[in-house]
């Protein structure tokens, strides 16, 4: 006699093309992975009335999933409580269409937080208000950023509005020929070279809890490369446009610290503190899309910029 059927699921549009294992992990986030592995081993999972043991099976629209287990608890997708502290801030939308949303994150705002107002929560709240996102109806998809910005950095952040767009952009985001990101940084001192590329390695100094740029390869260091171009020089400061060729944590901040021209107010990387609030002069100003395939091809060569002059 078969166990009691406790979960019946139908694969929706934002669930397709992921493995059944990842889907189940998202559906039952409080369930230990060992239990999920056991479900597959013990033939407790059926897809379209056929027992499935292959954890890498790719879900198709309309697939009927039956799971036999009396202890599974489906993760609640209604996230209304997350938005309690969103109201005091206004979301700055720079570009929007049916597939993507680009917003201007202010300095000092976290990307994600369980306890404070965050950019993710603000974007989700915005799309719920527009009746474009219904978390209570989603099974595995959550509106989320495609790339991150430091809490101390202001600028453009890209969001995907649906799963097919998220999957495509995540596959391309680390390939700089597809999505180009430009920053503006105001640095201490006058830089003489007007147009240059800095290549080297980046590693984390655990004692100082910061990233360090070096020209010498070190264990666990990652290759980094940034192109810099002077935009203006004001008083004893230089405005640089930085184009990421690789994308590493604190890449621009550590690179400019290495050059002895740290970003204004970036005390962590050697700058003098010019304002009481630790807010660095670094801005993600531009996104440019290249050679995106399929349903995002309409974005190719589109340039999205912060709609104001940052340099002052």
C-alpha positions in Angstrom: 0.0 0.0 0.0 1.4 3.4 -1.1 2.0 6.1 1.5 -0.4 9.0 1.8 0.0 11.5 -1.0 0.9 14.7 0.8 2.0 17.0 -2.1 0.7 17.4 -5.6 2.5 20.1 -7.7 2.1 21.4 -11.2 5.1 23.0 -12.9 4.4 26.6 -13.8 6.1 28.9 -16.3 8.6 30.2 -13.7 9.6 26.7 -12.6 10.6 25.2 -16.0 14.0 24.2 -17.1 15.5 23.7 -13.6 16.3 20.3 -12.2 13.7 18.6 -10.1 16.2 18.4 -7.3 16.7 22.2 -7.2 12.9 22.7 -7.5 12.2 20.5 -4.5 15.0 22.2 -2.5 13.2 25.6 -3.0 9.8 24.2 -2.3 10.8 22.6 1.0 13.5 24.9 2.3 13.2 23.7 5.9 13.7 20.0 4.8 17.3 18.7 5.3 19.0 17.7 2.0 19.5 14.2 3.4 15.8 13.8 3.5 15.4 15.0 -0.1 18.1 12.6 -1.3 16.3 9.8 0.5 13.0 10.6 -1.3 14.7 10.0 -4.6 16.4 6.8 -3.4 13.2 5.4 -2.0 11.2 6.2 -5.1 8.9 8.6 -3.3 8.7 11.1 -6.2 6.7 10.7 -9.4 6.6 12.9 -12.4 3.6 12.4 -14.7 2.8 9.2 -12.8 6.2 7.7 -13.4 8.7 7.1 -10.6 11.8 9.3 -11.0 15.2 8.8 -9.5 17.2 11.1 -11.7 17.8 14.3 -9.7 18.9 16.2 -12.8 15.6 15.8 -14.7 14.7 19.1 -16.2 11.2 20.3 -15.5 8.8 21.0 -18.3 5.7 23.2 -18.3 2.7 21.3 -16.9 4.6 18.4 -15.4 2.7 16.8 -12.6 4.8 16.0 -9.5 3.6 13.8 -6.7 5.7 13.4 -3.5 4.9 10.7 -0.9 6.0 11.9 2.5 3.9 12.9 5.5 6.6 15.2 7.0 7.3 17.7 4.1 6.3 21.3 4.7 6.0 23.6 1.7 7.8 26.9 2.1 5.4 29.8 2.4 5.8 32.2 -0.6 3.7 35.0 0.7 6.3 37.6 1.6 4.1 40.5 2.7 5.8 40.9 6.1 9.1 41.6 4.3 7.9 45.0 3.2 7.0 46.5 6.5 9.9 49.0 6.4 9.9 49.8 2.7 7.6 52.8 2.6 10.1 55.5 3.8 12.3 55.0 0.7 11.3 55.6 -2.9 12.5 53.2 -5.6 14.3 54.9 -8.4 13.4 53.1 -11.6 15.8 53.8 -14.5 14.5 51.4 -17.1 11.8 48.8 -17.3 10.2 46.4 -19.8 8.4 43.1 -19.6 11.5 41.1 -18.8 13.9 43.3 -16.9 14.0 46.2 -14.4 17.0 48.5 -13.7 17.0 50.6 -10.6 19.3 53.1 -9.0 20.4 51.8 -5.6 21.3 54.6 -3.1 24.4 54.6 -1.0 24.1 52.8 2.3 21.2 50.5 1.2 21.7 46.7 1.5 20.9 44.5 -1.4 19.1 41.9 0.9 18.2 41.9 4.5 15.9 39.9 6.8 15.8 42.8 9.3 16.1 46.1 7.5 14.8 47.8 4.4 16.6 46.3 1.4 16.7 46.9 -2.4 15.4 43.4 -3.1 12.4 44.0 -0.8 11.7 47.4 -2.4 11.8 45.9 -5.9 9.5 43.1 -4.9 7.1 45.5 -3.3 7.1 47.7 -6.4 6.2 44.8 -8.7 3.5 43.5 -6.3 1.9 47.0 -6.3 2.0 47.0 -10.1 0.3 43.6 -10.1 3.2 42.0 -11.9 4.5 39.8 -9.2 2.4 37.5 -7.0 4.7 35.7 -4.5 1.8 33.6 -3.1 1.3 32.1 -6.5 5.0 31.3 -7.2 6.4 27.9 -6.3 10.2 28.3 -6.8 10.8 31.7 -8.4 11.6 34.8 -6.3 12.3 38.3 -7.9 16.0 38.8 -7.2 18.9 40.9 -8.4 21.1 39.5 -11.2 24.3 41.2 -9.8 25.2 42.9 -6.6 26.5 46.2 -5.4 28.3 46.9 -2.2 26.2 48.6 0.5 28.5 51.6 0.3 28.2 51.9 -3.5 25.4 53.7 -5.4 24.2 52.8 -8.8 22.5 50.6 -11.4 21.3 47.1 -10.4 19.6 44.7 -12.9 16.6 42.6 -12.0 14.9 39.8 -14.0 11.1 39.7 -13.9 10.7 36.1 -14.9 12.7 32.8 -14.6 13.6 32.4 -18.2 15.2 35.9 -18.2 16.9 35.3 -14.9 18.5 32.0 -16.2 19.7 33.7 -19.4 21.2 36.7 -17.6 22.9 34.7 -14.9 24.5 32.6 -17.6 25.8 35.7 -19.3 26.6 38.1 -16.4 30.1 36.8 -15.8 30.9 37.0 -19.5 31.8 40.6 -20.0 31.2 40.5 -23.7 27.5 40.2 -23.1 26.9 42.6 -20.2 29.3 45.5 -19.8 29.4 47.5 -16.6 30.9 50.9 -16.1 31.5 52.8 -12.9 32.6 56.3 -11.9 35.0 56.7 -9.0 36.3 59.9 -7.5 39.8 59.2 -6.3 42.3 61.0 -4.1 45.1 62.8 -5.9 45.9 63.6 -9.5 46.4 60.6 -11.8 48.8 61.3 -14.7 48.0 58.4 -17.1 44.7 59.2 -18.9 43.7 55.8 -20.3 45.1 52.5 -18.9 44.3 48.9 -18.0 45.3 47.4 -14.6 45.8 43.6 -14.5 46.8 41.5 -11.5 45.4 39.3 -8.7 43.0 39.8 -5.9 42.9 38.0 -2.6 41.3 38.4 0.8 43.4 39.5 3.8 41.5 37.7 6.5 43.2 39.7 9.3 42.2 43.1 7.9 38.9 41.7 6.4 39.5 43.3 3.0 40.5 42.5 -0.5 44.1 43.2 -1.7 45.3 43.8 -5.2 48.8 42.5 -6.1 50.8 42.0 -9.3 52.2 38.7 -7.9 50.1 35.6 -8.0 49.3 34.2 -4.6 47.4 31.1 -3.3 43.6 31.4 -3.8 44.1 34.8 -5.5 41.8 35.5 -8.5 42.8 37.2 -11.8 41.4 40.7 -12.1 41.4 43.3 -14.9 40.0 46.8 -15.0 40.1 49.5 -17.6 40.4 53.1 -16.3 39.9 56.3 -18.2 40.1 59.9 -16.7 36.9 61.9 -17.0 37.8 65.0 -15.0 40.3 66.4 -12.5 39.0 68.7 -9.8 41.1 70.2 -7.1 43.3 67.4 -5.8 41.0 64.6 -7.0 40.5 62.6 -10.2 37.3 61.2 -11.6 37.9 57.9 -13.3 35.6 55.8 -15.5 36.2 52.1 -14.6 35.1 49.3 -17.0 35.1 45.9 -15.4 36.8 43.2 -17.5 36.5 40.8 -14.6 34.0 41.2 -11.8 35.4 40.5 -8.3 34.4 41.7 -4.9 35.8 45.2 -4.2 37.8 45.0 -7.4 37.8 48.7 -8.2 38.3 49.7 -4.5 41.3 47.4 -4.0 42.8 48.3 -7.4 42.8 52.0 -6.8 44.1 51.5 -3.3 47.1 49.7 -4.9 47.7 52.7 -7.1 47.8 54.9 -4.0 44.7 56.8 -5.3 41.9 55.3 -3.1 38.3 56.3 -3.7 37.3 59.4 -1.7 36.1 58.6 1.8 37.0 54.8 1.3 38.7 54.6 4.7 38.8 50.8 4.6 41.1 51.0 1.5 43.3 53.8 2.7 41.5 57.1 2.0 41.0 59.9 4.5 37.5 60.2 6.0 35.9 63.3 4.5 32.3 62.8 5.7 31.0 61.6 9.0 28.9 58.9 7.3 31.0 56.2 5.6 29.8 56.8 2.0 32.3 56.2 -0.7 32.5 58.1 -4.1 31.8 55.1 -6.2 28.9 54.8 -8.7 27.7 52.1 -11.0 26.6 54.4 -13.8 26.2 52.3 -17.0 25.0 49.0 -18.3 25.5 48.0 -21.9 24.1 44.7 -23.4 25.8 42.8 -26.2 24.9 39.7 -28.2 22.1 38.5 -25.9 20.3 35.6 -27.6 16.7 34.5 -27.8 13.9 36.6 -26.2 16.4 39.3 -24.9 18.0 40.1 -28.3 16.0 43.3 -28.5 18.3 44.7 -25.7 21.5 44.3 -27.8 23.6 47.5 -27.9 21.1 49.2 -25.5 22.9 51.6 -23.1 21.2 52.2 -19.7 22.7 55.1 -17.7 22.0 56.9 -14.4 20.0 60.0 -15.7 22.2 62.7 -14.0 25.7 64.1 -14.1 27.5 62.4 -11.2 30.8 64.4 -11.7 31.0 67.4 -9.5 
